[in-house]
Amino acid sequence: MSFNDNVRQIYIDQLNEMKNGGIFKEERAICAPQDSEIDVEFPIGSEKKHVINMCANNYLGLSSHPEVVKAAHEGLDVRGYGMSSVRFICGTQDIHKTLEQKLTEFLGTEDTILFPSCMDANGGVFEAVLTDQDVMIADRLVHASIIDGMRLCKAQNDSFKHSDMNHLEQKLQLHQDKRMRLIITDGAFSMDGDLAKLDKIVELAEKYNSMVFLDDSHSSGYIGKTGRGTQEHCGVMGKIDIITTTLGKALGGASGGCVSGRKEIVEMCRQKARPYLFSNTVAPVIVEGALRVLDIISKSTERRDKLEDNTKFWRKGLTDAGFIIKEGETAIVPVMLFNAKLSQDFAKDLYAEGIYAVGFFFPVVPKGQARIRTQLSAAHEMHHLEKALAAFIKVGKKYDILGKTKQEIIDKYGM
Ligand SMILES: *Cc1c(COP(=O)(O)O)cnc(C)c1O
């Protein structure tokens, strides 16, 4: 069937359905480097507006850091622009091996393999290391890329209720007959900003002879006293068998991901993981940028300390003002509004005040749990946060939600 008018109409109808259902995603254009202050066109083509950015994964403020940019320039000069190859043909430079070594040291593991992205790492790792004799037991809120990776793997697919350790224990008991069990979790969960109970998970893994998989994308670089991630925060460094993480968030924010962990598992990925074998190498500029990032954060905890202070200020400021936030220790701070339309109106009013934060609602979060997700950065200065807080309070007053309970907000605006 060719792309005739009937076929075209099928897509037009589907897209209209998304628009009417309020789930159509519109891009905004950022016309500046990624930072705490950016120029935005929203909608694209409209006049640029200068805003404070409260929704980037730029946790350590390294996305446009002069030293990182400089290192990337040097990478470009010394190792060129592109590799025109996958890793195992002619796409591995000395610097790719150095970066893998540095990530291994930083994460306290045995070995590391780079992928074009963490989405690709998660897409390839399960199929490469498990067979139909094994079982994967995943937290029900793991990232979409893990769900996709699990679909590609022949091991049995099971899950436990989010952070419910009793439920996980039941599942581990249920699967004692399998050759291998793999518990799968995110470190920081991106919508609620809560951390996995990794110490309890490791305990259960030891009791029930299971391996542990951790995707630490939203934690690597800043969670834990030296930023080693959830495993450091929970005191289980070196006990996680498989860690995946991204270079696309705190660690410079460009792109790239990795699998790090037991050396035999990493070797299996080198032999079998399809996104590693069949997708292009991470570009040299990114490798050099990431090396500088690791250098900066290994020498000093200044940036993650500043982020911790910023996060504390922000969480306390919102709570004192009478907002309902999701408690936690990450730099992801959801401000609960419950009603979907309210979350969109609120975000629009914030934008008018020069604050850029996004409202999330069903199906991204459960029905009746709409929110504005704010994310802190070490690039935020106190004056940014004070201005953002004042804007939140102004808009909060407009909608009369300050100091109100969840029930009162739902009574007023509906679920
Ligand atoms: C962002 C994210 C990814 C994807 O990372 P990319 O490197 O951008 O593909 C994977 N897992 C989790 C938990 C994430 O938050």
Ligand as a Chemical Component Dictionary entry (heavy atoms), coordinates in Angstrom:
data_LIG
# 
_chem_comp.id                   LIG 
_chem_comp.type                 NON-POLYMER 
_chem_comp.pdbx_formal_charge   0 
_chem_comp.three_letter_code    LIG 
# 
loop_
_chem_comp_atom.comp_id 
_chem_comp_atom.atom_id 
_chem_comp_atom.alt_atom_id 
_chem_comp_atom.type_symbol 
_chem_comp_atom.charge 
_chem_comp_atom.model_Cartn_x 
_chem_comp_atom.model_Cartn_y 
_chem_comp_atom.model_Cartn_z 
_chem_comp_atom.pdbx_ordinal 
LIG C1 C1 C 0 17.860 9.273 30.969 1  
LIG C2 C2 C 0 17.808 7.850 31.315 2  
LIG C3 C3 C 0 18.207 6.859 30.404 3  
LIG C4 C4 C 0 18.582 7.180 28.980 4  
LIG O1 O1 O 0 19.836 7.767 28.917 5  
LIG P1 P1 P 0 20.436 8.182 27.481 6  
LIG O2 O2 O 0 21.891 8.084 27.664 7  
LIG O3 O3 O 0 19.935 9.554 27.219 8  
LIG O4 O4 O 0 19.904 7.205 26.492 9  
LIG C5 C5 C 0 18.206 5.542 30.813 10 
LIG N1 N1 N 0 17.817 5.200 32.059 11 
LIG C6 C6 C 0 17.413 6.122 32.958 12 
LIG C7 C7 C 0 17.003 5.696 34.323 13 
LIG C8 C8 C 0 17.383 7.468 32.612 14 
LIG O5 O5 O 0 16.975 8.376 33.501 15 
# 
loop_
_chem_comp_bond.comp_id 
_chem_comp_bond.atom_id_1 
_chem_comp_bond.atom_id_2 
_chem_comp_bond.value_order 
_chem_comp_bond.pdbx_ordinal 
LIG C1 C2 SING 1  
LIG C2 C3 SING 2  
LIG C2 C8 DOUB 3  
LIG C3 C4 SING 4  
LIG C3 C5 DOUB 5  
LIG C4 O1 SING 6  
LIG O1 P1 SING 7  
LIG P1 O2 DOUB 8  
LIG P1 O3 SING 9  
LIG P1 O4 SING 10 
LIG C5 N1 SING 11 
LIG N1 C6 DOUB 12 
LIG C6 C7 SING 13 
LIG C6 C8 SING 14 
LIG C8 O5 SING 15 
# 
